[in-house]
């Protein structure tokens, strides 16, 4: 499923191992042993996941522990919404350059509107989840 969504296969394996671990965290050594890959492979996957806010690092004595936070999907969703907003801004800027009376400008304008609406809806969905989660935690 993650590979279908654009994640590299090894990165998906690392994320799945972390996500499905009992504590939601593993060290690089534990990942190497569990997945039978090199430390460099783990490092590469962790870097990609970390850049997207899907994995955090926690110092543990002399080693690093990689953690999947319970709010990983919320943070990942917000990052996606920010990315979509950038697409909207870029397409809007392009429409201004080409002019909406040209086929290219019209296409960019339509793209901009699509991404604006998508970013708005994604923001609302994230806020809805944040409120639901805070209510759940109060119980």
Buried (B, 14 or more C-beta within 10 A) or exposed (E): EBEEEEBEEBBBBBBBBBBEBEEBBBBBEBBBEBBEBEEEBBBBBBEBBEEBBBBBEEEEEEEBBBBBBEBBEBBBBBBBBEBBBEBBBBBBEBBEEBEBEEEEBBBBBEBBBBBBEBBBEBBEEBEEBEEEEEEEEEE
